[in-house]
Amino acid sequence: MTDIQELLLSRIRDVADYPEPGVMFKDITPLLADPAAFTALTDTLAQIAADTGATKVVGLEARGFILGAPVAVRAGLGFIPVRKAGKLPGATLRQAYDLEYGSAEIEVHAEDLSDGDRVLIVDDVLATGGTAEAAIHLIQRAGAEVSGLAVLMELGFLGGRARLDAALDGAPLQALLQV
């Protein structure tokens, strides 16, 4: 494990039985509260943005906003929020996706992405991959290209990476931590 991985992992708190019994929640708020750890995370993700040739950063609601916005600033790129449906004013593109129990929709402002944009998607956790897959489709529908997907943590046992292989079409998926 690298020094940065050790630092990040040491600042993530396990919360048993949250939000329901049997779930081990990974709380990143201690990491966000530690300026050295948060800076190291931001710098690492900004380097990934540079390495993938991104021209914009998309953050997925809600913790992807917390991570993606400073990454965009550090990398000198624009930041685009992908929100739950109904949260953005004006013209939007909307994408539905299935959840374990039900479905959901996300959206982005229609004018925020266009042909020629290369987009790095940033989020805190890759679990089943449903939200990330929907974001990939939104970005592509807007005419932009996905340059990569970067997450703080990947919950590998939930199979999100396998779900995203086809949608990413060769773009890298980088998880800083595997849990």
Buried (B, 14 or more C-beta within 10 A) or exposed (E): EEEBEEBBBEBBEEEEEEEEEEEEEBEBEEBBEBEEBBEBBBBBBBBBBEBBEBBBBBBBBEBBBBBBBBBBBBBEBBBBBBBBEEEBEEEBBBBEBEEEEEEBEBBBBBEBBEEEBBBBBBBBBBBBBBBBBBBBBBBBBBEBBBBBBBBBBBBBEBEBBEBBEEBBEEBBBBBBBEB
